[in-house]
Structure formats: C-alpha cells, structure tokens
C-alpha cells in the first residue's frame, strides 16, 4: 500500500524564512522577553480594569443615593402636607439615620397639581433632593454629603485594592522568577551552542592537524629509514661521499622531526600552564644575527632576500634567550616559506613609547583578512587539505604568540593578499635593559 501525503511537509510549514519581516522578528524574540510582556500585562491591566470598576461603582453609589433621597423627600413632604396646620417656619430640620438631613420649607399656597415636583442638586460635596408640593405650600428637602454616602464604598475599595496589590505582587514575583530561570536557561543554551561550535572547530582543526602531521612525520621518518638502510647495506659499496650525503639527509630529517615533536610538546606545556621561562640578560644583536643565520639557507634556497636592522639605542633585554630565538626563527621561517622567489623578508628592532617593538615583514602571498584569526589558532592552517602547496603543522605562529604573551608582550599580525605580511611583537618597557655601559659590561663578563 502506498502512503498518501496530504498537504505540504512539516519542514516547509516550519520554514521561518518564508514569514514576513515583522513575523520573522517576532519569532526571533526570546521566550524570557515574552514572559516580561505577559506578566507585565498581567500586573498592569487589572489595575486599569479595577480603576474603571471603581469609577463606575462610585457613580452607581451616588445615583442610588440620589434616588433614595428623592423618595425620602417626597415621603417627608407628604407627611408634612397631611397636617392640618403646617408649622409657620421657613425651615424645619430633622435628623435621619445615615447622616441624612431633612428639612421643610414654607411656601406660599397657590393652586396647582397635587403631584410633587422633584429636583436634584449636587454642590459643596453634598447631594440634595427637593420635593415641591404646590397645593400645600411647602417644599421637602433631603440631603446627604458625599463622604457619608461613599464611606462603605471606600472601605470596600480599600480591601479590594489591597487584595489586587497582593495578587499583583505574587504575579510579579512569579514573573521575575520565571524570567530569571528562562534567561539563565537561554544563556546556558547559548553558551552550550558556542561551546559546541568551538569544540567542533577545535575537533576539525585537530583532525586537519593530525592529517597534516601524519605527512610531516612520515616524510622525515621515511628518509631516515631509507637512507639508514642504504648505509647499513652498503648498497653503493664502501663508505664514500654518497654515504656522507645520505648521512646529512638523515641528520636534517631527524632535526626536522625533532623540531616538530618539540613544538607539539611546547604547545602542550603552554596550554597546561606548566611552561616556565629561564630569564637572563640577552644581547639583541647576537639574538637577531643568530636567528637570521639559522633561516638563511632556507632563504637562499628559495631565492628570498633576508635583512635585519637594530636601533642603536636598544641593545640588551631581559628574556628567555632560547625562547626568544625560537619566536624569531618560527616567524622568519614562515615569512621565508610564504615569500615567492625574488621577494624580501626583513627584521627590524626599535624602541617605542610602549616598549620594545620587533617587526618581521615580508612581500609574500599574504593572508586574507577573514583568515588572520584562524592563522593565530593552534592546529589551524589557512591552506587546508592534502593538496596544499605549503607544508607545515600550523604550530609555528600560535606557539610564537603564546611565548610572547608569556613574556608579557603581544603579537599582532597585519596582512594583505599578494602584498605581504607584517608580524609585530611588542615587549613591555621593563624588559629593556639597554645602555651602552651595561652592554659593554655584559660583553666583558661574557
């Protein structure tokens, strides 16, 4: 039997991209924000309704009082009209319950209808009802002040307002509690999502690193095994120049392999917080010259110009000499590797108001602006994949950055595609120990 589907799939129904702009914005509002709106309305709207009910109740009480006063005035006037001889006074007052005032006003008798004429007035905070009896020549007045009329109403309103206030406080407390819980949950989910993305990126970077590292480790190991097998079996006869050449290849492959392993171990120590500097007085001239000499064969092989300059005012610093040399060699080697033949790599050292500035610039291939941050992360490479043109593990620059930060400095990178890259190292001023006399004494002691 073939299943029949009626209507569009659920995925299409849940496609928020098809919603209008305003609906899409509403769908992106967080649940905690909706809680604020919901409970804000639950707290505020009842007070508006309560205010309208209060005003309507007050008007109803006044209308009821006006009606009752009219009835009382007519009844009081009819009682006075039944007397044979009305008292010849202009005003006669009597006190009735609930603060109602009664009065009889003498009028001149004149013929007219027997039915009384009833009028109302509301002035000076009191309501009065006047019943005129033309046949009897009298007018009966009943009045009551607003405070007396509304005394029970005010008590009722006070109790209701107190109850509403308590309900509002409870709703507000529940709303705040739910808002805080939802906001905490949303932040936690957001942090988890960021952590998941970071973990996925880290896993991807480490996967690429392992793929690259397998090639980097396999190449020198194959060379070591192959050349050592040739020497062992004396494939070319007695020991001669060929074997010395193979021995040199074995030595360079072993040194390369050792440098790769050392970089991984150093980075692991840095991330574990177990790395310590061995600080001493370091001659910048010797440091720069030894570093450039180390990468000079690589530069000559790639036909890349290599130069350096040191400001005379800077000569001696306090640092870990081995690690500073490692920093400079890593950056210089990267600059030479990514600079095409005929390009230039330069190293400049000078003093600034912020400290010691070491800049290594090249005219190489450069790095796209959106890949600079990636180039500074461990195990990450701008050019990924098995068919990449430039080999390496992607640890040189991140390791140099960590070592600079361990010295209290900063490492920044500026690059432009096809124009080159500038790596700037800024060490704090307290690292500088320069002074001609100090340098001379250091050389004499050496």
C-alpha positions as a Markdown table, in Angstrom:
| # | Residue | x | y | z |
|---|---|---|---|---|
| 1 | Unk | 0.0 | 0.0 | 0.0 |
| 2 | Unk | 1.4 | 3.4 | -0.9 |
| 3 | Unk | 1.2 | 6.1 | 1.6 |
| 4 | Unk | -0.6 | 9.3 | 0.6 |
| 5 | Unk | 0.6 | 12.6 | 2.0 |
| 6 | Unk | -1.9 | 15.4 | 2.2 |
| 7 | Unk | -0.6 | 19.0 | 2.3 |
| 8 | Unk | 3.0 | 20.3 | 2.4 |
| 9 | Unk | 5.7 | 18.7 | 4.5 |
| 10 | Unk | 6.3 | 19.8 | 8.1 |
| 11 | Unk | 9.7 | 21.2 | 7.2 |
| 12 | Unk | 8.0 | 23.6 | 4.7 |
| 13 | Unk | 5.5 | 24.6 | 7.4 |
| 14 | Unk | 8.3 | 25.4 | 9.8 |
| 15 | Unk | 10.4 | 27.4 | 7.3 |
| 16 | Unk | 10.7 | 30.7 | 9.1 |
| 17 | Unk | 12.4 | 32.3 | 6.1 |
| 18 | Unk | 9.0 | 32.3 | 4.4 |
| 19 | Unk | 7.5 | 34.5 | 7.1 |
| 20 | Unk | 7.1 | 38.3 | 6.6 |
| 21 | Unk | 9.7 | 40.5 | 8.1 |
| 22 | Unk | 7.7 | 41.5 | 11.2 |
| 23 | Unk | 6.7 | 37.9 | 11.8 |
| 24 | Unk | 10.2 | 36.7 | 11.5 |
| 25 | Unk | 11.3 | 39.4 | 14.0 |
| 26 | Unk | 8.6 | 38.2 | 16.4 |
| 27 | Unk | 9.6 | 34.6 | 16.0 |
| 28 | Unk | 13.2 | 35.6 | 17.0 |
| 29 | Unk | 12.1 | 37.2 | 20.3 |
| 30 | Unk | 13.4 | 35.1 | 23.2 |
| 31 | Unk | 10.9 | 33.4 | 25.5 |
| 32 | Unk | 12.1 | 35.3 | 28.5 |
| 33 | Unk | 11.1 | 38.6 | 26.7 |
| 34 | Unk | 7.6 | 37.2 | 26.2 |
| 35 | Unk | 7.4 | 36.4 | 29.9 |
| 36 | Unk | 8.1 | 40.1 | 30.7 |
| 37 | Unk | 5.4 | 41.2 | 28.3 |
| 38 | Unk | 2.9 | 38.6 | 29.6 |
| 39 | Unk | 3.4 | 39.2 | 33.3 |
| 40 | Unk | 3.7 | 42.9 | 32.8 |
| 41 | Unk | 0.3 | 42.9 | 31.2 |
| 42 | Unk | -1.0 | 40.6 | 34.0 |
| 43 | Unk | 0.2 | 43.1 | 36.6 |
| 44 | Unk | -0.8 | 46.4 | 34.8 |
| 45 | Unk | -4.0 | 45.6 | 33.0 |
| 46 | Unk | -6.0 | 44.5 | 36.1 |
| 47 | Unk | -5.3 | 48.0 | 37.7 |
| 48 | Unk | -6.8 | 49.7 | 34.6 |
| 49 | Unk | -9.9 | 47.4 | 34.8 |
| 50 | Unk | -10.0 | 48.0 | 38.6 |
| 51 | Unk | -9.9 | 51.8 | 38.1 |
| 52 | Unk | -12.8 | 51.6 | 35.6 |
| 53 | Unk | -14.8 | 49.4 | 38.0 |
| 54 | Unk | -14.1 | 51.8 | 40.9 |
| 55 | Unk | -15.3 | 54.9 | 39.0 |
| 56 | Unk | -18.4 | 53.0 | 37.8 |
| 57 | Unk | -19.1 | 51.9 | 41.4 |
| 58 | Unk | -18.8 | 55.4 | 42.7 |
| 59 | Unk | -21.2 | 56.8 | 40.2 |
| 60 | Unk | -23.6 | 54.0 | 40.9 |
| 61 | Unk | -23.5 | 54.8 | 44.7 |
| 62 | Unk | -24.2 | 58.4 | 44.0 |
| 63 | Unk | -27.0 | 57.6 | 41.7 |
| 64 | Unk | -28.5 | 55.2 | 44.3 |
| 65 | Unk | -28.2 | 57.9 | 47.0 |
| 66 | Unk | -29.9 | 60.5 | 44.7 |
| 67 | Unk | -32.7 | 58.1 | 44.1 |
| 68 | Unk | -33.2 | 57.3 | 47.8 |
| 69 | Unk | -33.0 | 61.0 | 48.8 |
| 70 | Unk | -35.7 | 61.8 | 46.2 |
| 71 | Unk | -38.0 | 59.1 | 47.7 |
| 72 | Unk | -37.3 | 60.3 | 51.2 |
| 73 | Unk | -38.0 | 63.9 | 50.3 |
| 74 | Unk | -41.4 | 63.0 | 48.8 |
| 75 | Unk | -42.3 | 60.9 | 51.8 |
| 76 | Unk | -41.3 | 63.5 | 54.2 |
| 77 | Unk | -43.2 | 66.2 | 52.3 |
| 78 | Unk | -46.3 | 64.1 | 52.1 |
| 79 | Unk | -46.2 | 63.6 | 55.8 |
| 80 | Unk | -45.9 | 67.3 | 56.4 |
| 81 | Unk | -48.8 | 68.1 | 53.9 |
| 82 | Unk | -51.1 | 65.8 | 55.9 |
| 83 | Unk | -51.0 | 68.0 | 58.9 |
| 84 | Unk | -53.9 | 70.4 | 59.3 |
| 85 | Unk | -51.7 | 73.3 | 60.2 |
| 86 | Unk | -48.2 | 73.3 | 59.0 |
| 87 | Unk | -45.8 | 75.0 | 61.3 |
| 88 | Unk | -45.3 | 78.6 | 60.2 |
| 89 | Unk | -41.5 | 78.3 | 60.0 |
| 90 | Unk | -39.4 | 78.8 | 56.9 |
| 91 | Unk | -37.2 | 75.9 | 57.7 |
| 92 | Unk | -37.6 | 72.9 | 59.9 |
| 93 | Unk | -34.8 | 70.4 | 60.2 |
| 94 | Unk | -34.9 | 66.8 | 61.4 |
| 95 | Unk | -32.1 | 64.3 | 61.6 |
| 96 | Unk | -32.5 | 60.9 | 59.9 |
| 97 | Unk | -30.2 | 57.8 | 60.0 |
| 98 | Unk | -27.0 | 57.5 | 57.9 |
| 99 | Unk | -26.4 | 61.3 | 58.1 |
| 100 | Unk | -29.4 | 62.3 | 56.0 |
| 101 | Unk | -30.7 | 65.8 | 56.7 |
| 102 | Unk | -34.4 | 66.5 | 56.3 |
| 103 | Unk | -36.0 | 70.0 | 56.1 |
| 104 | Unk | -39.4 | 71.5 | 55.4 |
| 105 | Unk | -39.5 | 74.9 | 53.7 |
| 106 | Unk | -42.7 | 77.0 | 54.0 |
| 107 | Unk | -44.0 | 78.3 | 50.7 |
| 108 | Unk | -47.0 | 80.5 | 49.7 |
| 109 | Unk | -50.0 | 78.4 | 48.9 |
| 110 | Unk | -51.1 | 78.5 | 45.3 |
| 111 | Unk | -53.3 | 76.2 | 43.4 |
| 112 | Unk | -51.6 | 73.6 | 41.3 |
| 113 | Unk | -51.3 | 69.9 | 40.7 |
| 114 | Unk | -51.3 | 67.6 | 43.7 |
| 115 | Unk | -48.3 | 65.7 | 42.4 |
| 116 | Unk | -45.0 | 67.0 | 43.8 |
| 117 | Unk | -42.2 | 68.3 | 41.6 |
| 118 | Unk | -38.9 | 66.6 | 42.3 |
| 119 | Unk | -35.4 | 68.3 | 41.6 |
| 120 | Unk | -31.9 | 67.3 | 42.4 |
| 121 | Unk | -28.7 | 69.3 | 43.1 |
| 122 | Unk | -25.1 | 68.3 | 43.8 |
| 123 | Unk | -22.9 | 71.0 | 45.2 |
| 124 | Unk | -20.5 | 71.7 | 48.0 |
| 125 | Unk | -19.8 | 68.0 | 48.4 |
| 126 | Unk | -23.4 | 67.0 | 49.1 |
| 127 | Unk | -26.5 | 65.7 | 47.1 |
| 128 | Unk | -29.9 | 67.2 | 47.8 |
| 129 | Unk | -33.4 | 66.2 | 46.6 |
| 130 | Unk | -36.2 | 68.8 | 46.7 |
| 131 | Unk | -39.8 | 67.8 | 46.5 |
| 132 | Unk | -42.2 | 70.8 | 46.0 |
| 133 | Unk | -45.9 | 70.4 | 47.0 |
| 134 | Unk | -47.6 | 73.5 | 45.5 |
| 135 | Unk | -51.0 | 72.6 | 46.9 |
| 136 | Unk | -49.7 | 72.5 | 50.5 |
| 137 | Unk | -47.3 | 75.4 | 50.0 |
| 138 | Unk | -44.3 | 73.5 | 51.3 |
| 139 | Unk | -41.1 | 72.0 | 49.9 |
| 140 | Unk | -39.4 | 69.0 | 51.5 |
| 141 | Unk | -35.6 | 68.8 | 51.2 |
| 142 | Unk | -33.5 | 65.7 | 51.9 |
| 143 | Unk | -29.7 | 65.9 | 51.6 |
| 144 | Unk | -26.6 | 63.9 | 52.4 |
| 145 | Unk | -22.9 | 64.6 | 52.0 |
| 146 | Unk | -20.7 | 62.6 | 49.7 |
| 147 | Unk | -18.4 | 61.4 | 52.5 |
| 148 | Unk | -21.3 | 59.7 | 54.2 |
| 149 | Unk | -22.6 | 58.2 | 51.0 |
| 150 | Unk | -19.2 | 56.8 | 50.0 |
| 151 | Unk | -17.9 | 55.6 | 53.4 |
| 152 | Unk | -18.8 | 52.0 | 52.8 |
| 153 | Unk | -17.7 | 52.2 | 49.2 |
| 154 | Unk | -14.3 | 53.4 | 50.2 |
| 155 | Unk | -13.9 | 50.6 | 52.7 |
| 156 | Unk | -14.8 | 48.1 | 50.1 |
| 157 | Unk | -12.5 | 49.7 | 47.5 |
| 158 | Unk | -9.6 | 49.7 | 50.0 |
| 159 | Unk | -10.0 | 46.0 | 50.7 |
| 160 | Unk | -10.3 | 45.2 | 47.0 |
| 161 | Unk | -7.2 | 47.3 | 46.2 |
| 162 | Unk | -5.2 | 45.5 | 48.9 |
| 163 | Unk | -6.2 | 42.1 | 47.5 |
| 164 | Unk | -5.3 | 43.2 | 44.0 |
| 165 | Unk | -2.0 | 44.6 | 45.2 |
| 166 | Unk | -1.2 | 41.2 | 46.8 |
| 167 | Unk | -2.2 | 39.4 | 43.7 |
| 168 | Unk | 0.0 | 41.8 | 41.6 |
| 169 | Unk | 3.0 | 41.2 | 43.9 |
| 170 | Unk | 2.6 | 37.5 | 43.6 |
| 171 | Unk | 2.3 | 37.7 | 39.8 |
| 172 | Unk | 5.3 | 40.0 | 39.7 |
| 173 | Unk | 7.3 | 37.6 | 41.9 |
| 174 | Unk | 6.4 | 34.6 | 39.7 |
| 175 | Unk | 7.1 | 36.6 | 36.6 |
| 176 | Unk | 10.6 | 37.6 | 37.8 |
| 177 | Unk | 11.3 | 34.1 | 38.9 |
| 178 | Unk | 10.3 | 32.6 | 35.5 |
| 179 | Unk | 12.2 | 35.4 | 33.7 |
| 180 | Unk | 15.4 | 34.7 | 35.6 |
| 181 | Unk | 15.0 | 31.0 | 35.1 |
| 182 | Unk | 14.3 | 31.3 | 31.4 |
| 183 | Unk | 17.1 | 33.9 | 30.9 |
| 184 | Unk | 19.5 | 31.6 | 32.8 |
| 185 | Unk | 18.4 | 28.7 | 30.6 |
| 186 | Unk | 18.7 | 30.7 | 27.4 |
| 187 | Unk | 22.2 | 31.9 | 28.4 |
| 188 | Unk | 23.2 | 28.4 | 29.2 |
| 189 | Unk | 21.9 | 27.1 | 25.9 |
| 190 | Unk | 23.7 | 29.9 | 24.1 |
| 191 | Unk | 26.9 | 29.1 | 25.9 |
| 192 | Unk | 26.5 | 25.4 | 25.1 |
| 193 | Unk | 25.9 | 26.3 | 21.5 |
| 194 | Unk | 29.0 | 28.4 | 21.4 |
| 195 | Unk | 31.0 | 25.7 | 23.2 |
| 196 | Unk | 29.7 | 23.1 | 20.7 |
| 197 | Unk | 30.7 | 25.3 | 17.8 |
| 198 | Unk | 34.1 | 25.9 | 19.4 |
| 199 | Unk | 34.5 | 22.2 | 20.1 |
| 200 | Unk | 33.6 | 21.3 | 16.5 |
| 201 | Unk | 36.0 | 23.8 | 15.2 |
| 202 | Unk | 38.7 | 22.5 | 17.5 |
| 203 | Unk | 38.0 | 19.0 | 16.5 |
| 204 | Unk | 38.1 | 19.9 | 12.9 |
| 205 | Unk | 41.4 | 21.8 | 13.4 |
| 206 | Unk | 42.9 | 18.9 | 15.3 |
| 207 | Unk | 41.7 | 16.5 | 12.6 |
| 208 | Unk | 43.4 | 18.6 | 10.0 |
| 209 | Unk | 46.4 | 18.8 | 12.2 |
| 210 | Unk | 46.6 | 15.1 | 12.5 |
| 211 | Unk | 46.2 | 14.7 | 8.8 |
| 212 | Unk | 49.0 | 17.2 | 8.2 |
| 213 | Unk | 51.1 | 15.8 | 11.0 |
| 214 | Unk | 51.0 | 12.3 | 9.6 |
| 215 | Unk | 52.5 | 13.6 | 6.4 |
| 216 | Unk | 55.1 | 15.8 | 8.2 |
| 217 | Unk | 56.2 | 12.9 | 10.4 |
| 218 | Unk | 56.1 | 10.2 | 7.7 |
| 219 | Unk | 58.3 | 12.2 | 5.3 |
| 220 | Unk | 61.4 | 12.6 | 7.6 |
| 221 | Unk | 60.9 | 9.1 | 9.0 |
| 222 | Unk | 60.9 | 7.6 | 5.6 |
| 223 | Unk | 64.0 | 9.5 | 4.7 |
| 224 | Unk | 65.7 | 8.3 | 7.9 |
| 225 | Unk | 64.7 | 4.7 | 7.4 |
| 226 | Unk | 65.6 | 4.7 | 3.7 |
| 227 | Unk | 69.0 | 6.4 | 3.9 |
| 228 | Unk | 70.0 | 4.4 | 7.0 |
| 229 | Unk | 69.1 | 1.2 | 5.2 |
| 230 | Unk | 71.3 | 2.2 | 2.3 |
| 231 | Unk | 74.2 | 2.9 | 4.6 |
| 232 | Unk | 73.6 | -0.3 | 6.6 |
| 233 | Unk | 73.6 | -2.5 | 3.4 |
| 234 | Unk | 76.4 | -0.6 | 1.8 |
| 235 | Unk | 74.4 | -0.5 | -1.4 |
| 236 | Unk | 76.9 | 1.8 | -3.1 |
| 237 | Unk | 80.0 | -0.1 | -2.0 |
| 238 | Unk | 82.5 | 1.0 | 0.6 |
| 239 | Unk | 81.7 | 4.1 | 2.7 |
| 240 | Unk | 82.2 | 7.2 | 0.4 |
| 241 | Unk | 80.9 | 10.6 | -0.4 |
| 242 | Unk | 77.5 | 9.3 | -1.2 |
| 243 | Unk | 77.0 | 7.9 | 2.3 |
| 244 | Unk | 78.1 | 11.3 | 3.8 |
| 245 | Unk | 75.4 | 13.0 | 1.7 |
| 246 | Unk | 72.8 | 10.5 | 2.9 |
| 247 | Unk | 74.0 | 10.9 | 6.5 |
| 248 | Unk | 73.5 | 14.6 | 6.1 |
| 249 | Unk | 69.9 | 14.0 | 4.8 |
| 250 | Unk | 69.3 | 11.7 | 7.8 |
| 251 | Unk | 70.6 | 14.4 | 10.2 |
| 252 | Unk | 68.4 | 17.1 | 8.6 |
| 253 | Unk | 65.3 | 14.8 | 8.6 |
| 254 | Unk | 65.9 | 13.9 | 12.2 |
| 255 | Unk | 66.3 | 17.6 | 13.2 |
| 256 | Unk | 63.1 | 18.4 | 11.4 |
| 257 | Unk | 61.3 | 15.6 | 13.1 |
| 258 | Unk | 62.7 | 16.7 | 16.5 |
| 259 | Unk | 61.5 | 20.3 | 15.9 |
| 260 | Unk | 58.0 | 19.1 | 15.1 |
| 261 | Unk | 57.9 | 17.0 | 18.3 |
| 262 | Unk | 59.3 | 19.8 | 20.3 |
| 263 | Unk | 56.7 | 22.3 | 19.0 |
| 264 | Unk | 53.9 | 19.9 | 20.0 |
| 265 | Unk | 55.4 | 19.4 | 23.4 |
| 266 | Unk | 56.0 | 23.1 | 24.0 |
| 267 | Unk | 52.4 | 24.0 | 23.0 |
| 268 | Unk | 51.1 | 21.2 | 25.3 |
| 269 | Unk | 53.1 | 22.6 | 28.2 |
| 270 | Unk | 51.9 | 26.2 | 27.5 |
| 271 | Unk | 48.2 | 25.1 | 27.4 |
| 272 | Unk | 48.7 | 23.1 | 30.6 |
| 273 | Unk | 50.3 | 26.1 | 32.3 |
| 274 | Unk | 53.5 | 24.2 | 33.0 |
| 275 | Unk | 55.8 | 26.3 | 31.0 |
| 276 | Unk | 58.4 | 28.4 | 32.8 |
| 277 | Unk | 60.8 | 30.9 | 31.4 |
| 278 | Unk | 64.6 | 30.9 | 32.1 |
| 279 | Unk | 65.2 | 34.7 | 32.1 |
| 280 | Unk | 68.6 | 36.3 | 31.6 |
| 281 | Unk | 70.3 | 39.3 | 30.0 |
| 282 | Unk | 70.0 | 38.8 | 26.2 |
| 283 | Unk | 72.1 | 40.7 | 23.6 |
| 284 | Unk | 69.6 | 41.6 | 20.9 |
| 285 | Unk | 72.3 | 41.9 | 18.3 |
| 286 | Unk | 73.5 | 38.4 | 18.8 |
| 287 | Unk | 69.9 | 37.1 | 19.1 |
| 288 | Unk | 68.9 | 38.7 | 15.8 |
| 289 | Unk | 72.0 | 37.7 | 13.9 |
| 290 | Unk | 71.9 | 34.0 | 15.1 |
| 291 | Unk | 68.2 | 33.8 | 14.2 |
| 292 | Unk | 68.7 | 35.2 | 10.7 |
| 293 | Unk | 71.7 | 32.9 | 10.1 |
| 294 | Unk | 69.5 | 29.9 | 11.0 |
| 295 | Unk | 66.9 | 30.6 | 8.3 |
| 296 | Unk | 69.5 | 32.0 | 5.8 |
| 297 | Unk | 70.0 | 28.6 | 4.0 |
| 298 | Unk | 66.2 | 28.3 | 3.5 |
| 299 | Unk | 66.1 | 31.9 | 2.2 |
| 300 | Unk | 69.0 | 31.2 | -0.2 |
| 301 | Unk | 67.3 | 28.0 | -1.5 |
| 302 | Unk | 64.1 | 29.9 | -2.1 |
| 303 | Unk | 66.0 | 32.9 | -3.6 |
| 304 | Unk | 64.4 | 35.3 | -1.0 |
| 305 | Unk | 66.3 | 38.3 | 0.3 |
| 306 | Unk | 66.9 | 38.5 | 4.1 |
| 307 | Unk | 67.9 | 41.6 | 6.0 |
| 308 | Unk | 67.7 | 43.0 | 9.5 |
| 309 | Unk | 68.2 | 46.2 | 11.4 |
| 310 | Unk | 68.5 | 47.1 | 15.1 |
| 311 | Unk | 68.1 | 50.6 | 16.6 |
| 312 | Unk | 71.4 | 51.5 | 18.3 |
| 313 | Unk | 69.5 | 52.7 | 21.4 |
| 314 | Unk | 68.3 | 49.1 | 22.0 |
| 315 | Unk | 70.9 | 46.5 | 22.8 |
| 316 | Unk | 70.0 | 44.4 | 25.9 |
| 317 | Unk | 66.8 | 42.9 | 27.2 |
| 318 | Unk | 65.7 | 40.6 | 30.0 |
| 319 | Unk | 64.1 | 37.4 | 28.5 |
| 320 | Unk | 64.5 | 33.7 | 27.9 |
| 321 | Unk | 67.1 | 33.7 | 25.1 |
| 322 | Unk | 66.2 | 30.2 | 23.8 |
| 323 | Unk | 62.5 | 31.0 | 23.6 |
| 324 | Unk | 63.1 | 34.4 | 22.0 |
| 325 | Unk | 65.3 | 32.8 | 19.4 |
| 326 | Unk | 62.5 | 30.2 | 18.9 |
| 327 | Unk | 60.0 | 33.0 | 18.4 |
| 328 | Unk | 62.1 | 34.8 | 15.8 |
| 329 | Unk | 63.1 | 31.6 | 13.9 |
| 330 | Unk | 59.4 | 30.5 | 13.7 |
| 331 | Unk | 58.2 | 33.8 | 12.3 |
| 332 | Unk | 61.2 | 34.2 | 10.0 |
| 333 | Unk | 60.9 | 30.7 | 8.7 |
| 334 | Unk | 57.2 | 31.3 | 8.0 |
| 335 | Unk | 57.9 | 34.6 | 6.2 |
| 336 | Unk | 60.6 | 32.9 | 4.0 |
| 337 | Unk | 58.4 | 29.9 | 3.3 |
| 338 | Unk | 55.4 | 32.0 | 2.1 |
| 339 | Unk | 57.5 | 34.5 | 0.1 |
| 340 | Unk | 58.0 | 33.7 | -3.6 |
| 341 | Unk | 61.4 | 33.9 | -5.3 |
| 342 | Unk | 62.7 | 37.4 | -5.6 |
| 343 | Unk | 60.8 | 38.6 | -2.5 |
| 344 | Unk | 62.2 | 40.2 | 0.6 |
| 345 | Unk | 62.0 | 39.4 | 4.3 |
| 346 | Unk | 63.1 | 42.0 | 6.8 |
| 347 | Unk | 63.5 | 42.1 | 10.6 |
| 348 | Unk | 63.6 | 45.5 | 12.4 |
| 349 | Unk | 64.0 | 46.2 | 16.1 |
| 350 | Unk | 63.4 | 49.6 | 17.7 |
| 351 | Unk | 62.2 | 51.2 | 20.9 |
| 352 | Unk | 58.8 | 52.9 | 21.2 |
| 353 | Unk | 56.9 | 54.6 | 23.9 |
| 354 | Unk | 55.1 | 51.4 | 24.6 |
| 355 | Unk | 58.2 | 49.2 | 24.8 |
| 356 | Unk | 60.4 | 47.1 | 22.5 |
| 357 | Unk | 58.9 | 46.6 | 19.0 |
| 358 | Unk | 60.2 | 43.8 | 16.8 |
| 359 | Unk | 58.7 | 43.7 | 13.3 |
| 360 | Unk | 59.2 | 40.9 | 10.7 |
| 361 | Unk | 57.8 | 41.9 | 7.3 |
| 362 | Unk | 57.7 | 40.0 | 4.0 |
| 363 | Unk | 56.5 | 40.5 | 0.5 |
| 364 | Unk | 54.9 | 37.1 | 0.3 |
| 365 | Unk | 51.5 | 35.8 | -0.6 |
| 366 | Unk | 49.7 | 37.3 | 2.4 |
| 367 | Unk | 46.7 | 36.1 | 4.3 |
| 368 | Unk | 43.0 | 37.0 | 3.7 |
| 369 | Unk | 41.5 | 39.3 | 6.3 |
| 370 | Unk | 39.0 | 36.7 | 7.4 |
| 371 | Unk | 41.7 | 34.1 | 7.9 |
| 372 | Unk | 44.0 | 36.0 | 10.1 |
| 373 | Unk | 42.3 | 34.9 | 13.3 |
| 374 | Unk | 42.5 | 31.3 | 12.1 |
| 375 | Unk | 46.2 | 31.6 | 11.5 |
| 376 | Unk | 46.8 | 32.6 | 15.1 |
| 377 | Unk | 45.0 | 29.5 | 16.5 |
| 378 | Unk | 46.8 | 26.2 | 17.2 |
| 379 | Unk | 46.4 | 23.3 | 14.8 |
| 380 | Unk | 44.8 | 25.7 | 12.2 |
| 381 | Unk | 46.1 | 26.4 | 8.8 |
| 382 | Unk | 44.9 | 28.9 | 6.2 |
| 383 | Unk | 45.5 | 26.5 | 3.4 |
| 384 | Unk | 44.0 | 23.1 | 4.4 |
| 385 | Unk | 43.7 | 19.8 | 2.6 |
| 386 | Unk | 46.0 | 17.1 | 1.4 |
| 387 | Unk | 46.9 | 19.0 | -1.8 |
| 388 | Unk | 48.0 | 22.2 | -0.1 |
| 389 | Unk | 51.1 | 23.9 | -1.7 |
| 390 | Unk | 52.9 | 24.8 | 1.5 |
| 391 | Unk | 53.7 | 22.1 | 4.1 |
| 392 | Unk | 53.7 | 22.6 | 7.8 |
| 393 | Unk | 51.8 | 21.8 | 11.0 |
| 394 | Unk | 50.4 | 25.2 | 11.7 |
| 395 | Unk | 52.1 | 25.4 | 15.1 |
| 396 | Unk | 54.8 | 28.0 | 14.5 |
| 397 | Unk | 52.9 | 31.2 | 14.7 |
| 398 | Unk | 50.5 | 30.2 | 17.5 |
| 399 | Unk | 53.5 | 28.9 | 19.5 |
| 400 | Unk | 55.3 | 32.1 | 19.0 |
| 401 | Unk | 52.3 | 34.1 | 20.1 |
| 402 | Unk | 52.0 | 32.1 | 23.3 |
| 403 | Unk | 55.7 | 32.5 | 24.1 |
| 404 | Unk | 55.4 | 36.3 | 23.5 |
| 405 | Unk | 52.4 | 36.5 | 25.8 |
| 406 | Unk | 54.4 | 34.5 | 28.4 |
| 407 | Unk | 57.0 | 37.3 | 28.3 |
| 408 | Unk | 54.2 | 39.8 | 29.0 |
| 409 | Unk | 54.1 | 41.1 | 25.4 |
| 410 | Unk | 51.7 | 41.0 | 22.5 |
| 411 | Unk | 51.9 | 39.6 | 19.0 |
| 412 | Unk | 49.8 | 41.0 | 16.2 |
| 413 | Unk | 49.5 | 40.3 | 12.5 |
| 414 | Unk | 48.7 | 42.5 | 9.6 |
| 415 | Unk | 48.4 | 41.1 | 6.1 |
| 416 | Unk | 47.1 | 41.7 | 2.6 |
| 417 | Unk | 46.8 | 39.1 | -0.1 |
| 418 | Unk | 49.6 | 39.3 | -2.7 |
| 419 | Unk | 51.1 | 42.3 | -0.8 |
| 420 | Unk | 52.8 | 40.6 | 2.2 |
| 421 | Unk | 52.5 | 40.3 | 5.9 |
| 422 | Unk | 53.9 | 42.2 | 8.9 |
| 423 | Unk | 54.2 | 40.4 | 12.3 |
| 424 | Unk | 54.6 | 42.9 | 15.2 |
| 425 | Unk | 56.0 | 41.8 | 18.6 |
| 426 | Unk | 55.7 | 44.3 | 21.4 |
| 427 | Unk | 57.5 | 43.6 | 24.7 |
| 428 | Unk | 56.8 | 45.7 | 27.8 |
| 429 | Unk | 59.3 | 48.5 | 28.6 |
| 430 | Unk | 60.6 | 46.8 | 31.8 |
| 431 | Unk | 62.1 | 44.1 | 29.5 |
| 432 | Unk | 64.6 | 46.7 | 28.1 |
| 433 | Unk | 67.9 | 46.8 | 29.9 |
| 434 | Unk | 69.7 | 48.8 | 27.3 |
| 435 | Unk | 72.5 | 51.2 | 27.9 |
| 436 | Unk | 76.0 | 51.3 | 26.3 |
| 437 | Unk | 77.8 | 50.8 | 29.6 |
| 438 | Unk | 75.5 | 47.9 | 30.6 |
| 439 | Unk | 76.1 | 46.2 | 27.2 |
| 440 | Unk | 79.9 | 46.7 | 27.4 |
| 441 | Unk | 79.9 | 45.2 | 30.9 |
| 442 | Unk | 77.8 | 42.2 | 29.7 |
| 443 | Unk | 80.2 | 41.6 | 26.8 |
| 444 | Unk | 83.2 | 41.9 | 29.1 |
| 445 | Unk | 81.7 | 39.4 | 31.5 |
| 446 | Unk | 81.0 | 37.0 | 28.6 |
